[in-house]
Amino acid sequence: MQATPRGIRPHIAIFGRRNVGKSSLINALTDQEIALVSETAGTTADPVYKNIELLPFGPVVLIDTAGLDDVGELGKLRVEASLKVMKKTDLALVVLEPASALHPSEKELLEMLKKQKIPFLVIVNKCETGIVEQNLRDEVAAYAPELITVSARTREGIARLKSEKMQQGLQGFDSGVILGDLITPRDVVVLVTPIDISAPKGRLILPQVQAIRDLLDADAITIVVKETELKAALAALQRPPVLVVTDSQVFFKVAADLPPEIPFTSFSVVFARYKGDLPAYVAGVAALQRLGGSARILIAESCTHHQMEDDIGRVKIPKWVRQKYGDSVQFDFCQGVNFPDDLQKYDLVVQCGGCMTNRRDILARIAACKAAGVAVTNYGVLIGHLHGVLEQALKPFGLSLSDKAV
């Protein structure tokens, strides 16, 4: 891992109509020709992601999207793909071109951003072609305090946009901490990281890497072991760890090997708090207890990883649920950005840890579940519940199952 993971970078998405210069703007912002530019309307079909360093802020993700005024059946699909990007957007750049009035699609976009409380900047591109009319300025003033003028072709205004305006737009962004707020400097923390077929060759999975870095930033003494070496590691320590964090797949073994006075949790529970809404996830497992064998469950994976023989989401969780509640429990699956709109047909959504996406995307999924009246939980919380160790895994966060009537 030599680059900051995309999941903890703020996502800056560029929205606008066709041919307003969105792709030209992303090329100007990156000083690279990463997006295809053409006079032909609708050149950008799918969202284009680019990791960059926005100095002095730091690492961000830029996203180029298709025009929101696209037409036809294919155009409709392009617009839908662009709107899906909005769910993970931390800062939107709304690109206009000099005109006398806002287009209906631009007004709709600005209303959506305000309703979803997504920070945005309104930018007039192609300012080299003429003066921005006062009528347009007046219309924009109803949505934003300032209209920023730039030229992606001549680079006029680009430096100010990057060094000043985009930095201001990201002031409210907080990537949060994973474990650092639970410990004090020089505390001992043990991370239990199984090495199995799901672990990438020669390295650790992303949540484990991020947890290690977070603990190092918090000046903790961090020890990493496999589950088979946990007892030996504890015996070698002069003082017990203040916390043990384990992969949720070995919840039960770690719970059995730990003295009861040592608090422990899992990476998935940690990321439930870091990326999502831990209290909502804890409340979500109550739905499964009420429904039992009649439940219909959606397993939602945020990435598109290759399914392994013993895949945690597609194999192990369904097996464990059916062992506890019966073979009649139904499962559906979704991957990547393909989170369904028709959630009402499900009794429970089980979200993955979200290590490959950002927090806004996960919170948007949770909000969609709540709006549909569907319970939601995540891998770690559900696995802890199924293995009977969730109560103990929640103690480091001051939560209890009894608080949620589970």
URNORRA-V628277 format. One record per residue. N is the residue number from 1. SS is DSSP state (alpha for helix, beta for strand, coil for the rest). PHI is phi in radians with two decimals (none if undefined). Layout:
# URNORRA-V628277
n: [N N]
ss: [SS SS]
phi: [PHI PHI]
This chain:
# URNORRA-V628277
n: [1 2 3 4 5 6 7 8 9 10 11 12 13 14 15 16 17 18 19 20 21 22 23 24 25 26 27 28 29 30 31 32 33 34 35 36 37 38 39 40 41 42 43 44 45 46 47 48 49 50 51 52 53 54 55 56 57 58 59 60 61 62 63 64 65 66 67 68 69 70 71 72 73 74 75 76 77 78 79 80 81 82 83 84 85 86 87 88 89 90 91 92 93 94 95 96 97 98 99 100 101 102 103 104 105 106 107 108 109 110 111 112 113 114 115 116 117 118 119 120 121 122 123 124 125 126 127 128 129 130 131 132 133 134 135 136 137 138 139 140 141 142 143 144 145 146 147 148 149 150 151 152 153 154 155 156 157 158 159 160 161 162 163 164 165 166 167 168 169 170 171 172 173 174 175 176 177 178 179 180 181 182 183 184 185 186 187 188 189 190 191 192 193 194 195 196 197 198 199 200 201 202 203 204 205 206 207 208 209 210 211 212 213 214 215 216 217 218 219 220 221 222 223 224 225 226 227 228 229 230 231 232 233 234 235 236 237 238 239 240 241 242 243 244 245 246 247 248 249 250 251 252 253 254 255 256 257 258 259 260 261 262 263 264 265 266 267 268 269 270 271 272 273 274 275 276 277 278 279 280 281 282 283 284 285 286 287 288 289 290 291 292 293 294 295 296 297 298 299 300 301 302 303 304 305 306 307 308 309 310 311 312 313 314 315 316 317 318 319 320 321 322 323 324 325 326 327 328 329 330 331 332 333 334 335 336 337 338 339 340 341 342 343 344 345 346 347 348 349 350 351 352 353 354 355 356 357 358 359 360 361 362 363 364 365 366 367 368 369 370 371 372 373 374 375 376 377 378 379 380 381 382 383 384 385 386 387 388 389 390 391 392 393 394 395 396 397 398 399 400 401 402 403 404 405 406]
ss: [coil coil coil coil coil alpha alpha alpha coil beta beta beta beta beta beta beta coil coil coil coil coil alpha alpha alpha alpha alpha alpha alpha alpha alpha coil coil coil coil coil coil coil coil coil coil coil coil coil coil coil coil coil beta beta beta beta beta beta beta coil coil coil beta beta beta beta beta beta beta coil coil coil coil coil coil coil alpha alpha alpha alpha alpha alpha alpha alpha alpha alpha alpha alpha alpha alpha alpha coil coil coil coil beta beta beta beta beta beta beta coil coil coil coil coil coil alpha alpha alpha alpha alpha alpha alpha alpha alpha alpha alpha alpha coil coil coil beta beta beta beta beta beta beta coil alpha alpha alpha coil coil coil coil alpha alpha alpha alpha alpha alpha alpha alpha coil coil coil coil coil beta beta beta coil coil coil coil coil coil coil coil alpha alpha alpha alpha alpha alpha alpha alpha alpha alpha alpha alpha coil coil coil coil coil coil coil coil coil coil alpha alpha alpha coil coil coil coil coil beta beta beta beta beta coil coil coil coil coil coil coil coil coil coil coil coil coil alpha alpha alpha alpha alpha alpha alpha alpha alpha alpha alpha alpha coil coil coil beta beta beta beta beta coil alpha alpha alpha alpha alpha alpha alpha alpha alpha alpha coil coil coil coil coil coil beta beta beta beta coil alpha alpha alpha alpha alpha alpha alpha alpha alpha alpha coil coil coil coil coil coil beta beta beta alpha alpha alpha alpha alpha alpha alpha alpha alpha coil coil alpha alpha alpha alpha alpha alpha alpha alpha alpha alpha alpha alpha alpha alpha alpha alpha alpha coil beta beta beta beta beta beta coil coil coil coil coil coil coil coil coil coil alpha alpha alpha alpha alpha alpha alpha alpha alpha alpha alpha alpha alpha alpha coil coil coil coil beta beta beta beta beta beta coil coil coil coil coil coil coil alpha alpha alpha coil coil beta beta beta beta coil coil coil coil coil coil coil alpha alpha alpha alpha alpha alpha alpha alpha alpha alpha alpha alpha alpha coil coil coil beta beta beta beta alpha alpha alpha alpha alpha alpha alpha alpha coil coil coil alpha alpha alpha alpha alpha alpha alpha alpha coil coil coil alpha alpha alpha alpha coil coil]
phi: [none -1.82 -2.14 -1.07 -1.00 -1.05 -1.14 -1.92 -1.49 -1.12 -1.73 -1.91 -1.86 -1.84 -2.10 2.83 -1.33 -1.12 1.14 -1.50 1.76 -1.12 -1.18 -1.10 -1.17 -1.14 -1.15 -1.18 -1.20 -1.69 1.00 -2.47 -1.63 -1.62 -1.99 -1.24 -1.99 -2.66 -1.27 -1.28 -1.14 1.43 -1.11 -1.39 -1.73 -1.93 -1.00 -1.96 -1.82 -2.48 -1.42 -2.44 -1.78 -1.77 -1.41 -1.56 -1.08 2.32 -1.26 -2.43 -2.03 -1.72 -2.24 -1.62 -2.17 -1.30 -1.12 -1.40 -1.87 -1.08 -2.23 1.41 -1.12 -1.16 -1.09 -1.07 -1.14 -1.13 -1.11 -1.06 -1.13 -1.16 -1.19 -1.12 -1.07 -1.02 -1.17 -1.98 -1.50 -1.62 -2.57 -1.83 -1.87 -1.61 -1.76 -2.04 -2.20 -0.94 -2.77 -1.54 -2.79 -1.26 -1.30 -0.92 -1.16 -1.26 -1.09 -1.10 -1.07 -1.12 -1.14 -1.12 -1.11 -1.16 -1.10 -1.52 0.98 -1.68 -1.02 -2.60 -2.07 -1.81 -2.18 -1.71 -1.57 1.04 -1.17 -1.26 -1.53 2.88 -1.44 -1.31 -1.25 -1.10 -1.05 -1.17 -1.05 -1.15 -1.14 -1.13 -1.04 -1.28 -2.01 -2.46 -1.27 -2.59 -1.94 -1.72 -1.82 -2.53 -2.34 -1.16 -1.30 -1.63 1.28 -1.14 1.44 -1.19 -1.07 -1.17 -1.05 -1.28 -1.47 -2.17 -1.21 -1.20 -1.11 -1.12 -1.15 -1.71 -1.05 -1.47 -1.32 -2.36 -1.33 1.31 -2.11 -1.61 -2.31 -1.03 -1.43 -1.67 -2.31 -2.10 -0.93 1.28 -1.16 -1.65 -2.20 -1.88 -1.89 -1.76 -2.20 -1.06 -1.92 -2.32 -1.19 -1.48 -1.42 -1.05 -1.03 1.42 -2.71 -1.69 -1.30 -1.02 -1.03 -1.19 -1.08 -1.15 -1.15 -1.05 -1.09 -1.09 -1.19 -1.12 -1.10 -1.57 1.12 -1.51 -1.57 -1.86 -2.07 -2.02 -2.42 -1.41 -1.09 -1.32 -1.88 -1.09 -1.05 -1.12 -1.14 -1.11 -1.17 -1.40 -1.42 -1.34 -2.40 -1.21 -1.21 -1.40 -2.80 -2.10 -2.08 -2.16 -1.12 -1.13 -1.21 -2.02 -0.79 -1.14 -1.12 -1.12 -1.05 -1.25 -1.50 -1.59 -1.08 -1.09 -1.41 -1.62 -1.21 -2.54 -2.67 -2.17 -1.04 -1.18 -1.19 -1.02 -1.32 -1.07 -1.35 -1.18 -1.81 -2.29 -2.39 -1.05 -1.02 -1.14 -1.13 -1.15 -1.11 -1.13 -1.21 -1.09 -1.09 -1.14 -1.14 -1.23 -1.50 1.01 -1.19 -1.57 -1.30 -2.03 -2.11 -1.83 -1.64 -1.92 -1.82 -1.42 -1.96 -2.07 -1.16 -1.25 -1.22 -1.58 -1.06 -2.03 -1.00 -1.14 -1.41 -1.69 -2.09 -1.21 -1.08 -0.99 -1.10 -1.14 -1.11 -1.20 -1.10 -1.53 -2.02 1.95 -1.25 -1.42 -1.10 -1.71 -2.26 -2.10 -2.40 -2.45 -2.27 1.03 -1.44 -1.45 -1.42 -1.24 -1.53 -1.55 -1.32 -1.05 -1.36 -1.82 -1.63 -2.69 -1.91 -1.93 -1.56 -1.23 -1.15 1.35 -1.18 -1.70 -2.25 -1.76 -1.13 -1.06 -1.13 -1.14 -1.12 -1.15 -1.17 -1.09 -1.09 -1.12 -1.12 -1.08 -1.11 -1.53 1.24 -1.92 -1.18 -2.42 -2.48 -2.34 -0.90 -1.11 -1.13 -1.15 -1.12 -1.05 -1.13 -1.13 -1.67 1.28 -2.11 -1.13 -0.95 -1.21 -1.20 -1.57 -1.01 -1.03 -1.82 1.23 -1.93 -2.46 -1.08 -1.13 -1.13 -1.83 0.95 -1.53]
